[in-house]
């Protein structure tokens, strides 16, 4: 499936660079957490939570991020929201760098970008009625109280909760699915262009999850939103995403259009991940374990390719050099514009002339 | 927060839905009204506080008027209702008037500490990092001294008097309140709804006011209520060793001190100021436990 078949994004007055310009461009984002200990509180180790990742987000698309627990998915989300400060890297929102002299501030970034958290209960203030929770963001932005309250009512009905019944309720009086709808309404209250959904449906039971996913799809079409959908549920990501990004130990190992990732995964990790999905067909049950061992400790990640200790195709080159995402997979078309259909993989087996025995013969 | 000295509350039926839908404070009120111990303690405190406020109208005699002829009269012997002290002053009047100073010295330092210590702890807990380090280590220095020793040292250095005692006691309680405030704020600060509020681009002040204060003030307030009894006892202690209020002012701790020589002559009368201190402290303590139980979010 080609990603050019995206739903038409309604003309947005906030749009600056036109549809070809990525809504979000992330360059060399990095966050190492320093672990301190001992009497003098010295740095004893660093966790390489997110290590030098770059990707682009197309206007109107849904980019799914998948990976095991601890691979840096949620850290990436919090880095993008600037809830934690990155050590390094640039975030460019619709052509304007965040924090640069001629760019936009974190405040403007947060206006354009909102987030829905996994824990629907912990992400709502237990002492506030949900109306106040939803209206808090707009109020803090200087929207008059009455306007903010009206907006809260509108959003509640948009997310499928009848305002008159629910507006005065407290979080503990709602079910998990209802709370997550409130969280979505709260995220939308600032009229963002991009919504980060960090495991937003993972804690819900299956029938409620399906309702919320449908709601997300409807809201996206209605409001012209762009989603960054973080999940460990491969089926959900398959259903909702236009493109998929696979992370392993703080690195991007593979990125590409959803059907190509699911249809012809190139990285051994992605293949293992997909083969671990339970099949609906009893004749195609998984019989060999697709991947062995625990993920290595991100405190001391393996040298070279971080997947090589668990990889069935590992060769000496994999231990020595880290494969680059830019070199593996399809070659990018065009010189300047981003090739949204490119299927890129960080694996020596797909880098021509890398020195791996399975690598394609170097063309030029 | 450590559940130290919590009175075992028998498990009660969950509050009806009608109460729940009226919000958090309706639930707290509902629980308080069903808690008999807390209600009784509240009533006792109300009587003591009202008696102190309206002392001139309630006291049967002048609390300063001495009588060399009728010293250390036993209880229930006319003209005194509960006897007289070592200078022949009416005990009942002195106990009623004494409540004024004792309550002021019990409540004022805690209120001061609630404001200063609470602000320090909330700022330290919310900002974290180096600010937290600086504030909390400073607080730890004060915390390292036993509270009675610290109070005596400060009051001794500042000199006797009501104001100096209050300052000394405030300094004693600031670290304790700051500790609790910091712990509670650190917990709340890590919750997703604070992150969500930060992500909405609200100012630090707005987040503190709407999302942090509402969730930390309850526990801090309850802890401070428990400190009032400690403050009354410490203040009485200061007066007892001559660092607080000076005679002939009626104050429970001072009265206990001056009457102690008479304990073999008239033990009942000599014990009365102590009984007042005990009763008031107990009432504040039990009420703070009741408040803690009533304000618990999880229950």
Interface residues (C-beta under 8 A of the other chain):
Chain A: X78 X81 X83 X106 X107 X110 X111 X114 X115 X117 X119 X122 X123 X124 X125 X126 X127 X128 X129 X132 X133 X136 X137 X140 X141 X168 X169 X170 X172 X173 X183 X186 X189 X190
Chain B: X20 X21 X23 X24 X191 X192 X193 X195 X196 X197 X198 X199 X200 X201 X202 X203 X206 X210 X211 X214 X215 X297
